Amino acid sequence: MNKETVIVLDFGGQYNQLIARRVRENNVYCEILPYTVDIEKIKEINPKGIIFTGGPNSVYDESSPHYSPEIFKLGIPVLGICYGCQLMAYSLGGNVVSAADDSVSEYGKTVTNYNKDCVLFNALPESGISWMSHRDYISEPPKGFEITAHTDNCPVAAMADKERKLYGVQFHPEVNHTENGSKMIKSFLYDVCGCKGEWKMDSFIDTTVAQIKEQVGDKGVVLGLSGGVDSSVAAALISKAIGKQLTCVFVDQGLMRKDEGDFVEQTFTKLFDMNFVRINCGEEFLAKLKGIFDPEEKRNIIGTEFYNVFWDKIRDSYGSGFFAQGTIYPDRIESGKGDAAKIKTHHNQVGVPNDIKFEDIIEPLKDLFKDEVREVGEMLGLPHDLVWRQPFPGPGLGVRVIGEVTAERVKILQEADAILRDEMDKCGYAKEMSQFFAVLPGVKTVGVMGDSRTYSELVAIRAVTTDDFMTADWAKIPYDILGRVSNRIINEVNQVNRVVYDITSKPPGTVEWE
């Protein structure tokens, strides 16, 4: 592998991707591997450094994740975090014990005292807040290690064997709650591992374009373009490499937001040199959904029909050369959570029918996280609105129209959602939220409009703030903004006489309604 690489060895920690992002923020390429990876694979990669993640287990439990102590003899610097620190201590002869008293356990923000002689802490104050989350603790470090940090309840909050370049921290430097945590990681990367910081997006684009040109030669590439961030950036990147040799197939199933299909078409026909094929099949999708109310059945029908429409088109016209897709790094990370480890199936990883034979699959974004994909998109000249597009469900508005999906109900929702987005953009509040959209719950209510009684649709507004979409809080949109949105929807969208705001967090709710 040509680029300098740091490996994050995953022992089931909830912050594994965050650790990798912190490494990449320092312009060092990073890969996440499960703790089950063979040590020969690690030798083959020859990383500049290795980071052990945290995890929910106890190291002295024989069934918990472990790794061969040989890894500490490779001469490669290792940083153990939380469980990873305990595993390092346990594997090398230190003593790890369970806190018999809950008062010895540490969770959350904790004042930590640092030994400034340690390379990880020498540029920091003598103490600071760190984020702890552990019940077990290291009571005695292994031979050759010195204690480099402590708290009131944790005698070994950090340890180091400078000669072997082995470092461990009981806390989580990767989270924002730990003061100067990013500086600690940077010190490990540059001062311990000797990294140069060569992982930059401009060099990534140049290198990837050259690789695509060499791989494709004079053959064609077909890409399924959804209009989402990942497939759009993949299309722009491949277009930069091979131009008209790329054909993007865009299936417009009629369940996108207002005018979104036209926006996608205009973007890729005007800005990029490629063949753009749009398949308008909204009527066919609605026919399949007629009389269907169950959300899972709707998802099934939409997914199956999309698959069939897309591959029928490929089979008829483009079933040769290469197939490309917008797979990104989180889509293919193998989890390190015990025996359940597997690579998740993701909508960006499409199964190719057996009767269609491509030479190979091209995934130009497979090494990038979402924010890195957005950065590449900006550099390639994609519109800001597309690059920063909010998450959108694969079945589209089919799961935001609760109950039966009809052309009339989709139209109502598209108009209401467009007004919501327009008002959020006008007031500048859109950037305060992670995701916001309108829902048509399928509820009719009594109202009075123009001195007449009405019995019309109710529209619900959903808006959330979140860092990771694992949990989310409802967005505290000012009342005057909500009032303007409600007034416009009721006055401008036919058959709507009431607007409500969803104030449910996740959990107990989910972001989407279906």
C-alpha positions as CSV (number, residue, x, y, z in Angstrom):
1,M,0.0,0.0,0.0
2,N,1.6,3.3,-1.1
3,K,-0.1,5.7,1.3
4,E,0.8,5.9,4.9
5,T,-1.9,4.1,6.9
6,V,-3.1,3.8,10.5
7,I,-5.2,0.8,11.4
8,V,-8.1,1.1,13.9
9,L,-8.6,-2.4,15.4
10,D,-12.2,-2.6,16.4
11,F,-13.1,-4.5,19.6
12,G,-16.8,-3.5,19.5
13,G,-16.4,0.1,20.5
14,Q,-19.2,2.5,19.8
15,Y,-16.7,5.2,18.7
16,N,-14.7,3.2,16.1
17,Q,-15.7,5.4,13.2
18,L,-15.1,8.5,15.2
19,I,-11.6,7.4,16.0
20,A,-10.9,6.9,12.3
21,R,-12.4,10.4,11.5
22,R,-10.1,12.0,14.1
23,V,-7.1,10.3,12.4
24,R,-8.2,11.4,8.9
25,E,-8.7,15.0,10.2
26,N,-5.0,15.0,10.7
27,N,-4.5,14.1,7.0
28,V,-3.5,10.5,7.8
29,Y,-5.4,7.7,6.0
30,C,-7.0,5.3,8.3
31,E,-8.8,1.9,8.0
32,I,-11.0,0.1,10.5
33,L,-10.5,-3.6,10.8
34,P,-12.3,-6.1,13.1
35,Y,-10.3,-7.7,15.9
36,T,-10.6,-11.0,14.1
37,V,-8.3,-9.9,11.3
38,D,-5.2,-12.1,10.9
39,I,-2.0,-10.6,12.0
40,E,-0.5,-11.5,8.6
41,K,-2.9,-9.0,7.0
42,I,-1.7,-6.3,9.4
43,K,1.9,-7.1,8.5
44,E,1.0,-6.9,4.8
45,I,-0.5,-3.4,5.3
46,N,2.5,-2.4,7.3
47,P,0.8,0.5,9.0
48,K,2.5,3.5,10.6
49,G,0.4,2.9,13.7
50,I,-2.4,0.8,15.3
51,I,-5.2,2.1,17.5
52,F,-7.2,-0.4,19.7
53,T,-10.8,0.8,20.2
54,G,-12.9,0.6,23.3
55,G,-15.5,-2.1,23.8
56,P,-18.2,-3.3,26.2
57,N,-16.4,-6.4,27.5
58,S,-14.1,-7.3,30.3
59,V,-10.6,-8.4,29.2
60,Y,-10.3,-11.2,31.9
61,D,-13.5,-12.8,30.5
62,E,-12.2,-15.6,28.2
63,S,-15.1,-15.1,25.8
64,S,-14.3,-11.4,25.3
65,P,-12.4,-10.1,22.2
66,H,-8.6,-10.5,22.4
67,Y,-5.7,-10.3,20.0
68,S,-2.4,-12.0,19.7
69,P,0.3,-10.4,21.9
70,E,2.6,-10.8,18.8
71,I,1.1,-7.5,17.6
72,F,3.2,-5.7,20.3
73,K,6.4,-7.2,18.9
74,L,6.0,-5.8,15.4
75,G,7.7,-2.6,16.2
76,I,4.6,-0.7,15.1
77,P,3.3,2.0,17.6
78,V,0.1,1.1,19.3
79,L,-2.4,3.3,21.1
80,G,-5.0,1.5,23.2
81,I,-8.2,3.4,24.1
82,C,-10.4,2.3,27.1
83,Y,-10.9,-1.4,26.6
84,G,-8.0,-1.3,24.2
85,C,-5.8,0.1,27.0
86,Q,-7.0,-2.6,29.4
87,L,-6.3,-5.3,26.7
88,M,-2.8,-4.0,26.2
89,A,-2.2,-4.1,30.0
90,Y,-3.7,-7.5,30.4
91,S,-1.9,-9.0,27.4
92,L,1.5,-7.8,28.6
93,G,1.2,-8.9,32.2
94,G,-0.4,-6.0,33.9
95,N,-3.4,-6.3,36.3
96,V,-6.9,-5.4,35.3
97,V,-9.7,-5.7,37.9
98,S,-13.3,-5.0,38.2
99,A,-14.4,-2.1,40.4
100,A,-16.1,-3.8,43.4
101,D,-17.6,-0.4,44.4
102,D,-19.6,1.6,41.9
103,S,-18.0,4.7,43.3
104,V,-14.7,3.6,41.7
105,S,-16.3,3.3,38.3
106,E,-16.1,6.4,36.1
107,Y,-18.7,7.5,33.5
108,G,-18.7,10.9,31.9
109,K,-16.6,14.0,32.4
110,T,-13.7,13.4,34.8
111,V,-10.8,15.6,35.9
112,T,-7.6,13.8,34.8
113,N,-4.1,14.7,35.8
114,Y,-1.4,14.3,33.1
115,N,2.3,13.6,33.3
116,K,3.7,16.2,30.9
117,D,6.8,14.2,30.3
118,C,4.7,11.9,28.2
119,V,4.7,12.7,24.5
120,L,0.9,12.6,24.3
121,F,0.5,15.2,27.0
122,N,3.6,17.4,26.9
123,A,1.8,20.3,25.1
124,L,-1.2,20.2,27.4
125,P,-2.1,21.7,30.8
126,E,-1.3,19.5,33.8
127,S,-4.9,18.5,34.2
128,G,-8.1,18.6,32.1
129,I,-11.5,17.0,31.6
130,S,-11.6,13.6,29.9
131,W,-14.5,11.4,29.0
132,M,-14.5,8.2,30.9
133,S,-16.7,5.2,30.4
134,H,-15.4,2.1,32.3
135,R,-16.2,-0.2,35.2
136,D,-12.9,-2.2,35.0
137,Y,-9.6,-0.5,35.6
138,I,-5.9,-1.1,35.5
139,S,-4.6,-1.4,39.0
140,E,-1.0,-2.1,37.9
141,P,0.6,-1.5,34.5
142,P,2.8,-4.1,32.8
143,K,6.5,-4.2,33.3
144,G,8.3,-1.5,31.3
145,F,5.3,0.9,31.5
146,E,5.0,4.1,33.5
147,I,1.8,5.7,34.6
148,T,1.3,8.9,32.6
149,A,-2.1,10.0,33.9
150,H,-4.4,9.4,36.9
151,T,-7.7,10.5,38.3
152,D,-9.1,10.4,41.9
153,N,-10.6,7.0,41.3
154,C,-8.4,5.6,38.5
155,P,-4.7,4.9,39.4
156,V,-3.8,4.3,35.7
157,A,-5.7,6.7,33.5
158,A,-2.9,6.4,31.0
159,M,0.3,4.5,30.6
160,A,3.3,4.4,28.2
161,D,6.2,2.2,27.3
162,K,8.3,4.8,25.4
163,E,10.9,2.3,24.2
164,R,8.4,0.0,22.5
165,K,6.1,2.9,21.5
166,L,3.1,1.4,23.3
167,Y,0.6,3.9,24.8
168,G,-2.7,3.4,26.5
169,V,-5.4,5.8,27.8
170,Q,-8.4,4.7,29.9
171,F,-10.5,7.7,28.6
172,H,-11.8,8.5,25.1
173,P,-9.6,11.2,23.4
174,E,-11.7,10.9,20.2
175,V,-14.9,12.5,21.7
176,N,-15.4,16.2,22.0
177,H,-16.0,16.0,25.7
178,T,-12.3,15.2,26.3
179,E,-10.4,18.5,26.4
180,N,-7.5,18.5,24.0
181,G,-8.3,14.9,22.9
182,S,-7.6,15.8,19.3
183,K,-4.1,17.1,20.3
184,M,-3.4,13.8,22.0
185,I,-4.3,11.8,18.8
186,K,-2.2,14.2,16.7
187,S,0.8,13.7,19.0
188,F,0.4,10.0,18.6
189,L,0.2,10.2,14.8
190,Y,3.1,12.7,14.3
191,D,5.4,12.4,17.3
192,V,5.1,8.7,17.9
193,C,4.2,7.1,14.5
194,G,6.1,9.7,12.5
195,C,3.3,10.3,10.0
196,K,3.7,13.1,7.4
197,G,0.1,13.9,6.8
198,E,-0.3,13.2,3.1
199,W,-4.0,12.2,3.0
200,K,-5.6,15.2,1.3
201,M,-8.7,15.4,-0.9
202,D,-7.1,17.1,-3.8
203,S,-4.5,14.3,-4.1
204,F,-7.3,11.8,-3.6
205,I,-9.1,13.1,-6.6
206,D,-6.0,13.1,-8.8
207,T,-5.0,9.6,-7.8
208,T,-8.5,8.2,-8.2
209,V,-9.0,9.8,-11.6
210,A,-5.8,8.2,-12.8
211,Q,-6.7,4.8,-11.4
212,I,-10.1,4.9,-13.1
213,K,-8.6,5.9,-16.5
214,E,-6.1,3.0,-16.2
215,Q,-8.7,0.5,-15.1
216,V,-11.4,1.4,-17.7
217,G,-9.3,2.0,-20.7
218,D,-11.6,2.5,-23.7
219,K,-14.5,0.6,-22.3
220,G,-17.8,1.9,-20.9
221,V,-19.0,2.4,-17.3
222,V,-22.6,2.3,-16.1
223,L,-23.6,3.9,-12.8
224,G,-27.0,3.9,-11.1
225,L,-27.6,7.6,-10.1
226,S,-30.1,8.1,-7.4
227,G,-29.5,11.9,-7.0
228,G,-28.2,11.3,-3.5
229,V,-24.8,12.6,-2.3
230,D,-22.8,9.4,-2.7
231,S,-23.9,8.4,-6.2
232,S,-23.7,12.0,-7.4
233,V,-20.2,12.5,-6.2
234,A,-19.2,9.1,-7.7
235,A,-20.7,10.1,-11.0
236,A,-18.8,13.5,-11.0
237,L,-15.5,11.8,-10.2
238,I,-15.9,9.1,-12.9
239,S,-17.0,11.7,-15.4
240,K,-13.8,13.7,-14.7
241,A,-11.8,10.6,-15.5
242,I,-13.6,9.2,-18.6
243,G,-16.2,11.7,-19.8
244,K,-18.7,10.2,-22.3
245,Q,-17.6,6.7,-21.5
246,L,-19.8,7.0,-18.4
247,T,-23.5,6.4,-18.6
248,C,-25.6,7.4,-15.6
249,V,-29.0,5.7,-15.4
250,F,-31.5,7.7,-13.2
251,V,-34.7,6.0,-12.2
252,D,-37.3,8.6,-11.4
253,Q,-40.0,6.7,-9.6
254,G,-42.2,9.7,-9.0
255,L,-41.6,9.7,-5.2
256,M,-38.9,12.3,-5.0
257,R,-39.3,15.8,-3.6
258,K,-40.8,18.6,-5.7
259,D,-38.8,19.2,-8.9
260,E,-36.0,17.0,-7.7
261,G,-35.8,14.8,-10.8
262,D,-35.5,17.9,-13.0
263,F,-32.8,19.3,-10.7
264,V,-30.8,16.0,-11.0
265,E,-31.1,15.9,-14.7
266,Q,-30.1,19.6,-15.2
267,T,-27.1,19.2,-12.9
268,F,-25.6,16.2,-14.7
269,T,-26.4,17.2,-18.3
270,K,-25.2,20.8,-17.9
271,L,-22.2,20.4,-15.6
272,F,-20.6,17.1,-16.6
273,D,-19.5,15.3,-19.8
274,M,-21.4,12.0,-19.6
275,N,-24.4,10.1,-21.0
276,F,-27.5,10.7,-18.8
277,V,-30.4,8.4,-19.1
278,R,-33.6,9.3,-17.2
279,I,-36.4,6.7,-16.8
280,N,-39.7,8.3,-15.8
281,C,-41.8,5.5,-14.3
282,G,-43.9,7.2,-11.6
283,E,-47.2,5.8,-13.0
284,E,-45.8,2.2,-12.9
285,F,-44.7,2.6,-9.3
286,L,-48.1,4.0,-8.2
287,A,-49.9,1.2,-9.9
288,K,-47.8,-1.3,-7.9
289,L,-48.6,0.6,-4.7
290,K,-52.3,0.8,-5.3
291,G,-54.2,-0.5,-2.2
292,I,-51.0,-1.1,-0.2
293,F,-51.0,0.3,3.3
294,D,-48.4,-1.6,5.3
295,P,-45.0,0.3,5.4
296,E,-42.8,-2.8,5.0
297,E,-44.8,-4.0,2.1
298,K,-44.5,-0.6,0.5
299,R,-40.7,-0.6,1.0
300,N,-40.6,-4.1,-0.5
301,I,-42.6,-3.2,-3.6
302,I,-40.6,0.1,-4.2
303,G,-37.3,-1.7,-3.8
304,T,-38.2,-4.6,-6.0
305,E,-39.7,-2.4,-8.7
306,F,-36.7,-0.1,-8.7
307,Y,-34.3,-3.1,-9.0
308,N,-36.3,-4.5,-12.0
309,V,-36.7,-1.2,-13.8
310,F,-33.0,-0.4,-13.5
311,W,-31.6,-3.8,-14.5
312,D,-34.1,-4.2,-17.4
313,K,-32.7,-1.0,-18.8
314,I,-29.1,-2.1,-18.3
315,R,-29.8,-5.5,-19.7
316,D,-31.3,-4.0,-22.9
317,S,-28.6,-1.4,-23.6
318,Y,-25.5,-1.3,-21.3
319,G,-24.7,-4.8,-19.9
320,S,-21.0,-4.8,-20.6
321,G,-17.8,-2.9,-19.5
322,F,-17.8,-1.8,-15.9
323,F,-20.5,-1.2,-13.2
324,A,-20.0,1.7,-10.8
325,Q,-21.7,2.5,-7.5
326,G,-21.5,5.1,-4.7
327,T,-20.4,2.8,-1.9
328,I,-18.7,4.7,0.9
329,Y,-16.5,3.5,3.7
330,P,-19.1,3.1,6.5
331,D,-21.2,0.9,4.0
332,R,-18.5,-1.8,4.1
333,I,-16.9,-1.6,7.5
334,E,-16.9,-5.0,9.2
335,S,-18.0,-4.7,12.8
336,G,-15.9,-6.1,15.6
337,K,-18.8,-7.0,17.8
338,G,-18.1,-10.6,18.7
339,D,-19.5,-13.6,16.8
340,A,-22.1,-11.4,15.1
341,A,-19.5,-9.8,13.0
342,K,-20.6,-9.2,9.4
343,I,-20.5,-6.6,6.7
344,K,-23.8,-4.9,6.6
345,T,-25.9,-4.8,3.5
346,H,-26.4,-1.2,2.3
347,H,-28.5,0.4,-0.4
348,N,-25.3,1.6,-2.0
349,Q,-24.1,-1.9,-2.5
350,V,-26.3,-3.2,-5.3
351,G,-26.5,-6.9,-6.3
352,V,-25.8,-7.5,-10.0
353,P,-28.1,-10.1,-11.6
354,N,-26.4,-13.3,-12.6
355,D,-27.2,-12.9,-16.3
356,I,-25.4,-9.5,-16.5
357,K,-21.6,-9.8,-16.7
358,F,-19.6,-6.8,-16.1
359,E,-15.8,-6.9,-16.1
360,D,-15.6,-5.4,-12.6
361,I,-17.2,-3.1,-10.1
362,I,-15.8,0.4,-9.6
363,E,-16.3,2.1,-6.2
364,P,-14.3,5.3,-6.3
365,L,-15.6,6.5,-2.8
366,K,-15.1,3.2,-1.0
367,D,-12.4,4.6,1.3
368,L,-14.2,7.8,2.3
369,F,-16.5,8.9,5.1
370,K,-19.6,11.0,4.3
371,D,-18.0,14.3,5.2
372,E,-15.0,13.5,3.0
373,V,-17.4,12.6,0.2
374,R,-19.1,16.0,0.5
375,E,-15.7,17.7,0.4
376,V,-14.8,15.9,-2.8
377,G,-18.2,16.9,-4.3
378,E,-17.6,20.6,-3.5
379,M,-14.1,20.3,-5.1
380,L,-15.6,18.7,-8.2
381,G,-18.1,21.6,-8.7
382,L,-21.4,19.9,-7.7
383,P,-24.1,22.3,-6.5
384,H,-24.0,23.0,-2.8
385,D,-27.7,22.0,-2.4
386,L,-26.9,18.5,-3.8
387,V,-23.7,18.0,-1.9
388,W,-25.3,18.9,1.4
389,R,-28.6,17.1,0.7
390,Q,-30.2,15.7,3.8
391,P,-30.7,12.0,4.3
392,F,-33.6,10.8,2.2
393,P,-35.2,7.4,2.5
394,G,-34.6,4.9,-0.3
395,P,-38.4,4.5,-0.9
396,G,-38.6,8.3,-1.1
397,L,-42.0,9.9,-0.2
398,G,-43.5,6.4,-0.3
399,V,-42.8,6.2,3.4
400,R,-43.7,9.8,4.2
401,V,-47.1,9.3,2.8
402,I,-48.6,7.2,5.6
403,G,-51.0,4.6,4.2
404,E,-51.9,4.3,0.6
405,V,-49.6,6.1,-1.9
406,T,-51.6,7.9,-4.6
407,A,-50.6,10.6,-7.1
408,E,-52.8,13.1,-5.4
409,R,-51.4,12.4,-1.9
410,V,-47.8,12.5,-3.3
411,K,-48.5,15.9,-4.9
412,I,-49.9,17.3,-1.6
413,L,-46.8,16.2,0.3
414,Q,-44.4,17.5,-2.4
415,E,-46.0,21.0,-2.2
416,A,-46.1,21.1,1.6
417,D,-42.5,19.9,1.9
418,A,-41.3,22.5,-0.7
419,I,-42.9,25.3,1.3
420,L,-41.2,24.0,4.5
421,R,-37.8,24.0,2.8
422,D,-38.3,27.4,1.3
423,E,-39.1,29.0,4.6
424,M,-36.2,27.2,6.4
425,D,-33.8,28.5,3.7
426,K,-35.2,32.0,3.8
427,C,-34.8,32.4,7.5
428,G,-31.4,30.7,7.6
429,Y,-32.6,28.1,10.1
430,A,-32.0,25.1,7.9
431,K,-28.3,24.9,9.0
432,E,-29.5,24.5,12.6
433,M,-31.1,21.2,11.9
434,S,-29.8,17.8,10.8
435,Q,-33.0,16.8,9.0
436,F,-36.4,18.3,8.4
437,F,-39.3,17.3,6.2
438,A,-43.1,17.1,5.9
439,V,-45.2,14.0,6.5
440,L,-48.8,13.2,5.3
441,P,-50.2,11.0,8.1
442,G,-53.4,10.1,6.4
443,V,-55.5,11.9,9.0
444,K,-58.4,14.3,8.0
445,T,-59.6,17.0,10.4
446,V,-62.5,19.4,10.5
447,G,-61.7,23.1,9.7
448,V,-63.2,26.4,8.7
449,M,-61.9,28.1,5.6
450,G,-63.7,31.0,3.9
451,D,-66.7,30.6,6.3
452,S,-67.2,27.1,5.1
453,R,-66.6,23.8,6.9
454,T,-63.7,21.7,5.6
455,Y,-62.7,18.1,6.2
456,S,-59.2,18.0,4.8
457,E,-55.7,16.5,5.2
458,L,-53.4,17.2,8.1
459,V,-49.7,17.8,7.4
460,A,-47.0,17.0,10.1
461,I,-43.6,18.6,10.2
462,R,-40.6,16.6,11.5
463,A,-37.3,18.3,12.3
464,V,-34.4,16.9,14.4
465,T,-30.9,17.7,15.6
466,T,-28.3,15.0,16.0
467,D,-24.6,14.2,15.6
468,D,-24.9,10.6,14.5
469,F,-28.6,9.8,13.9
470,M,-28.4,7.0,16.5
471,T,-30.2,9.3,18.8
472,A,-31.9,12.6,18.0
473,D,-33.7,15.5,19.6
474,W,-36.6,17.4,18.1
475,A,-35.5,20.8,16.8
476,K,-36.6,23.8,18.7
477,I,-37.8,25.8,15.7
478,P,-39.0,29.3,16.8
479,Y,-42.8,29.7,16.9
480,D,-42.8,32.5,14.4
481,I,-41.1,30.4,11.8
482,L,-43.4,27.5,12.4
483,G,-46.3,29.9,12.1
484,R,-45.2,31.1,8.7
485,V,-44.8,27.6,7.5
486,S,-48.2,26.6,8.7
487,N,-49.9,29.6,7.2
488,R,-48.3,29.1,3.8
489,I,-49.1,25.4,3.7
490,I,-52.7,25.9,4.6
491,N,-53.2,28.7,2.1
492,E,-51.1,27.4,-0.8
493,V,-51.7,23.6,-0.7
494,N,-55.1,22.4,-1.7
495,Q,-56.8,19.9,0.6
496,V,-54.8,20.8,3.7
497,N,-56.4,22.6,6.6
498,R,-54.2,21.8,9.6
499,V,-50.4,21.6,10.3
500,V,-48.9,20.0,13.5
501,Y,-45.3,19.8,14.7
502,D,-43.7,16.5,15.9
503,I,-41.9,17.0,19.2
504,T,-40.8,13.3,19.7
505,S,-37.1,12.5,20.3
506,K,-35.3,9.4,19.2
507,P,-35.8,7.2,21.1
508,P,-38.7,6.6,21.7
509,G,-39.5,7.6,18.2
510,T,-37.5,7.2,15.0
511,V,-36.6,10.1,12.6
512,E,-38.9,8.8,9.9
513,W,-42.5,8.0,10.6
514,E,-42.5,4.7,8.7
